[in-house]
Amino acid sequence: MTALTASVLSAPSAAPAAQATSLVQSVDWLAITPVVLPAAVALVVLVADLFLPERRKPLLGWLSVAGLAAATATLLPLRAGDRATFCLTTDPAACSYTADHFALVIQFLVLAGALVTALLSVTAVRDARMPAGEYWFLLLSSAAGAALLPASRDLATLIVALEVASLPAFALVGMRRGDRLSSEAALKFFLSSVTATAVSLLGVSFVYAATGSLHLTQIADRLEDVPGQLDTLAMAGVALTLVGFAFKTAAVPFHFWVPDTYVGAPLPIAGYLSVIGKAVGFTGLILVTVIAFPAYSDIWGPALAVLAALTMTVGNTAALRQSADRPNSAVRLLAWSSVGQAGYLLVPIAAAAYSGRDQIGSTVAYALMYAAVNLGAFAVAALVGRTKPLHRISDYRGLYAERPLAALSLAFFLLCLAGLPPGIIGLFAKVTVFRSAVDAGLGWLAVVMAVNVVIALFYYLRWTALLFRAPQASAEGARTKAPWPVTVAIAVTAVTAVVLSAAPELVLRFASGSLFPQ
């Protein structure tokens, strides 16, 4: 009786203790809206496709555009960057989803980039007779995964987000049915991505075995004091995880899929991969290095510095070798240029190993500039490709005489990528990356970058000059009316690049401070 009475009397005090250790996590729906909204619209599009007649299928494209625009707008209430959700009840500081300033900036880049891609796709889907429902479902699903990744703060969520962003992209690349180049591009992209995922998962499993946690902040704490018998396992896990993300960023020597994939993919998807695909890879690389693995910065710092030097050198020299009269040379040049630009983006991440994670702001600033101008270049390529489907660099000769605004826009985009005035934002972004290498004591890497900038000047200026030469006689009368969604995409990216060049502090302020909570 005494024991029973004691247990009854102690029951009320035991209830709060049980509540305190509850495993039920609260959900901040506002914080996850930028991810949930495109995913929900994707499902709506997939279902609506079953009931809409063929002549009404273009409505799916406009619904997707509206969904991406709304998802981008939902970032405004989150601009304080102080929200987190799916946190451990036993450790509120360990959260799976964090809407900090880093996550919000990358989510804006991803969703705005996907919006521009959607505008370019409205016409491309109709002209190429691609299945509209599948196309828009896959694009929205990939965008949702890409938006989830920068907010992920545990390795499981990180890998899931990476795959949600990547798997739909395989199908998007091969969407042009019956096209041999498209099928080959999808296969190469699939094989390289599957390899990257397998390597990443092996590395993640090693890290989990060594630390007993998947949350990035807990991993960082536990890697500071790994038992001696697990140190080799932890180092192998760190190395394999980095190799997996190097595939995603197309860093040399894991870049071989890029040129053929861009050539075989529909042009809007090539632009999407060059910007959003790279943003996904670099975001994951930043999260695992500076948040989860700072204890092993002596391993990943030098490795990323070498990868940066190799990537920018191989990318720029390959772009320099593109023949103007070769079919698809314009797309190949943009593909190799994106590899070279990836090398610049790697520099501040490598520098973070030596001088702190505040250097990551330089990569974010450069990525914002690159996203605007590279998507703009692909938008102009989509416009020119409507009348000149071989996508040769020589097809752009005399573009100014045929389409003055498109030629001026492309010239400005190329000058931004080269880092030359009036593309001031490109120059400033390169200076911040260069400064991050110098501040970190990586003088040799700064020299390599300077040499590569000079190499890149040649092929960017050669293409720019071609725009203003006298057009070939055979090109006369080839002009057709530009579809207004493509015109809007070019205008949006051009205005963005001009505004950023007129007020570079809008982007470069990210390079001057920390984007992560202290």
Salt bridges, closest charged atoms under 4 A:
ASP28 OD2 - ARG83 NE 2.87
ASP49 OD1 - LYS57 NZ 3.02
GLU54 OE1 - LYS57 NZ 3.71
ASP100 OD2 - ARG153 NH2 2.71
ASP127 OD1 - ARG126 NE 3.61
ASP127 OD2 - ARG386 NH1 2.59
GLU163 OE2 - LYS248 NZ 3.93
ASP179 OD2 - ARG176 NE 3.68
GLU184 OE1 - ARG180 NH1 3.23
GLU184 OE2 - LYS188 NZ 3.16
ASP260 OD2 - LYS188 NZ 2.38
ASP260 OD1 - ARG332 NH2 3.06
ASP395 OD1 - ARG392 NH2 2.97
GLU402 OE2 - LYS388 NZ 3.55
